[in-house]
C-alpha cells in the first residue's frame, strides 16, 4: 500500500518494446510492465544501481505504422523482475503520445485528466 501512496501519477498496465542505453550497457526489445506520464517499469534489466541514468526509447506498433517515443530516465526502483524508471527528460511530441496512452488505457480517465491539470 505504501508504494502506491508514494505515487502521484496513475500507472496503467501497458506492454511495449523498450530499448535502454546506459553508460556501460544497452538493452533491446525489453518488455514494459506498466507506464505513467512520469515513468515506466521495464522487465529484464538487471545489474544496475538506483540513480543510474539512461536513454530510453519505447516502440509502439500500430496496424499501419510504428512510433518511437524517446526520453531520458533514472532508476528509482529495482526488483527481481527489472527496474522502474522516472522520466527526467521527454520531448513534447513524445509526452503528448505518452499522455494519450495513459489516458486511453486507464480505468479512471477522470483521475488522469485531473493529474494533467495539476
Secondary structure, 3 states (H helix, E strand, C coil): CHHHHHCCCCCEECCCEEEEECCCCEEEEEEEEEECCCEEEEECCCCCCCCCEEEEEEEEECCCCEEEEEEEEEEEEEECCEEEEEEEEECHHHHHHHHHHHHHHCCCHHHHHHHHHC
